[in-house]
Amino acid sequence: MTDYQCWFCGEGINQSDCGAVIITIENLWRWNKASSETDAPAQAVFAHRECAKRKLRGQGMEFDPGVFNEDDS
């Protein structure tokens, strides 16, 4: 049994997925101002390595392979 569920596919995330990630969502402008609010709203979601790589594709931007516990060679 796992305590974490993938935001994208809904399946549980096992410890064997050593590249699984946590994604924190918060207001960009509050973060940009480096607000001293300690109770600023934020939410964390979790994802399998492969789900995150597939679903979080950007336009012209690549993730650092280390984010997913992968060698960049």
Long-range contacts (C-beta under 8 A, 24 or more apart in sequence): 4-46, 5-46, 6-46, 6-47, 6-48, 6-51, 7-45, 7-46, 7-47, 7-51, 8-47, 8-48, 8-51, 8-52, 8-54, 8-55, 9-48, 9-51, 11-48, 13-46, 13-47, 13-48, 17-48, 17-49, 18-49, 18-69, 19-49, 19-68, 19-69, 19-70, 20-46, 20-47, 20-48, 20-49, 20-52, 21-46, 21-47, 21-49, 21-52, 21-67, 21-68, 22-46, 23-47, 23-52, 23-56
